[in-house]
Structure formats: C-alpha cells, structure tokens
Amino acid sequence: MSLPDTMRFVDHGAGGKPDVLRIAEGPVPAPGEGEILVRVAWAGVNRPDCAQRAGSYPPPPGASKILGLEVSGEVVAVGRGAARWQVGDRVCALCNGGAYAEYVTVPGTQALPIPEGMSLRDAAGIPENYFTVWTNVFDRGHLVKGERFLVHGGSSGIGLTAIRMAKAAGATVFTTVGNAEKAAFCAEAGADHVIEYRSQDFVEEIARVTGGEGVDLILDMVGGDYTPRNIKSLAIDGRLVQIAFLGGPKVADFNMSPIMVRRLTVTGSTLRPRSAADKAAMAESLERHIWPRIAKGEVLPTIHKVFPMAEARAAHELMESSTHIGKILLEVGGEG
C-alpha cells in the first residue's frame, strides 16, 4: 500500500488553553517492532488529553508527543512481531499518544478488532474508557455479582461505561450526577440509584438506601473532599479505587482509622504509564469478556458529539465544561 510521507495532526505547541490547538503537518510514523500503523478514522477525546495540552500530564518517555489515546481505523502497515494483523484490518486501539493525527503507530497487542455490528465511529469510543473501567472495577476492584457499586460522574464516558459493565456483571449500581437530564440518562443506561449531588448528599442517600450498610466498591475520579465521604459510604471490607483527582489529591485532617476498623481497601491506578504487558492483558480480557456483550448490543458506548479534527479546540472546551453526556470524538478520516 502506497503511503504519504506527511500527515496532518493537531499540534498543541508549548501548551496552554484550548485555543493553542491548531492543525500542523509532520512525517507519517513508521511501525516498529510489534507495532501497526493505523490510518485514523476517528479519535477519542479524553481528560488526559486536556491535561497534557495544559502542561500537567506530560507523555511518558518514548511516547508520541501528539495528543490522543484512542482511535479507530484501518491497518495500513504492519511491523515485525505484530503477526495477528494484516493490512486492511479494521481496528480500535489504545494508543500511547498520537491519536489526533491522520496516522498513528500502536502496539499490536493494544489493538482489537472492531466488535461485530459496530461502526468505526462508535468503536473509537471504546478503548480508553473500557480499558480503564475493566482494569479498575474488575481487576483491581474485584466487583462481583450481587455487590453494590458506586461510580461518581455517571454521565461521563467512564461513568456510563462503568454503569453498563457493572450492571451486566449483576451489581446494584449507584451513581452521582449534576442535574436531572444526566440523572435520567444514567437511569436509562442501567443505574439503579442516581443521586443528584447538588441537591442530595450521596453519603446520606447511600446510607438510606442500603440501611446503613454502604456500598462494596466505589470508582472515584474526584478525590479531594470526596475521599472521607467515600470512606464513610463503604461497607465492611469495601474497596475504593481512585482513577483521577479532579477535586485535588490532598485531604485535610483525614482520619484513616475507619480503614482499619472496617477492613477497607484504598487503591488506584493510572492507565497511560502501565507496561505494554499490562495493556496487552487488559486487551485480551476485554476481547474475551466484553466483546461478546457488545455483539449482543450490551455495554455500548454513548457518543455525545463529533467534531472535525480542525475543531479540536471546541472539543476540548466541551470536555472541560463537563456538560457532555458520554464520549466526544474527533473525525479524522471518517467513514465506516
């Protein structure tokens, strides 16, 4: 397949507010050992992209400095050691950066076939959220059928994915949201109990609904003053998994004694710095456990809005407004 020498990509320059984003031109990367080159159809927009643009989340050593952590598209070149893939295969993939571009190299073990019956557009909304939820809710959080699960920010891409996966696993799902529109959407997605945090105290609501027992697992991306409230909302032997700190990483006068008394587990993780072996294992688990559910029409992503690649600024502004419900995408090559 004949490939161009150059490609368009979204450049964030020295970083800053969303208005720094602009289209630039650079060389098409070549796939290395174990990598594939994907012609990007659609790219997902995620909060880590905004953090990298703003200068607070630099890419790890060796990763592309171009923004973007997930894509869907077509394989156009295959490096040595990526024998699963062939030119022409349609994939979605978790990138180590570089998704906001017409072409991106991806470790072959972080790519997955487009789920049966799904468009390339919708598949672009899978990798970042599904990898994150799977590893934190099921691998680290050990959620099992019959347990009570709380995810904060239920209308976000992560939140909706967590609601659907937890519900499919047989859990009773609680979530917090900011308004009635988001509450209705989360209930439609499968949440059993939706708490509007501006008018309801989630600690009080969980205590009321559970008869004071609390929930077994919490997935939180807020941190800050939510931390002691999360601890208070956990049942005996409960688990808190932290995946971000939108409210800050520090807590004043935090009393840790309930962790000992109620045998609680507090853990967390970030996805991007994880090893290639870790990400390969996540991909394998997703394909085995979640891909069949997607083929049945379950645990599908919600796409809120799609922007042309040239309008990445508007996509970031929407992400940072937190007014969206579900995923935000960039249309790069489109089709499919």
Number of C-alpha atoms within 10 A of each C-alpha: 7 6 11 9 9 13 16 18 25 24 21 23 12 10 17 16 15 18 13 16 21 16 15 14 13 12 12 20 16 14 21 16 12 16 24 30 24 30 26 28 25 33 33 30 29 24 14 18 22 24 17 19 24 17 15 12 12 14 19 13 8 8 14 18 16 22 26 28 24 32 38 35 31 22 24 21 20 24 18 11 14 17 12 11 22 14 14 14 15 23 23 30 29 30 23 26 23 24 33 30 30 24 30 30 27 27 23 23 22 26 28 22 15 21 21 12 10 14 14 23 24 21 27 31 28 27 24 23 22 23 19 20 24 23 22 24 23 15 12 16 24 13 21 16 12 12 15 23 29 32 26 23 23 29 30 24 25 25 26 29 26 29 29 20 24 28 20 16 15 14 22 21 24 26 29 25 23 17 15 12 11 21 21 14 18 27 17 10 19 20 27 17 17 24 22 16 17 11 9 11 13 23 19 14 19 22 17 12 13 13 9 15 14 25 28 25 28 26 26 22 21 18 20 16 15 19 19 17 15 21 24 18 26 29 20 17 15 22 27 26 20 20 19 18 14 12 14 13 13 12 14 8 7 10 10 10 10 14 18 10 10 15 13 20 17 13 13 15 15 12 15 19 14 11 10 14 11 14 21 17 15 20 23 16 16 18 16 11 11 21 19 15 16 17 14 12 12 14 25 21 21 19 19 13 14 19 18 15 24 19 16 25 20 16 24 21 14 14 20 15 9 12 13 17 22 20 25 24 25 27 22 25 18 15 11 15
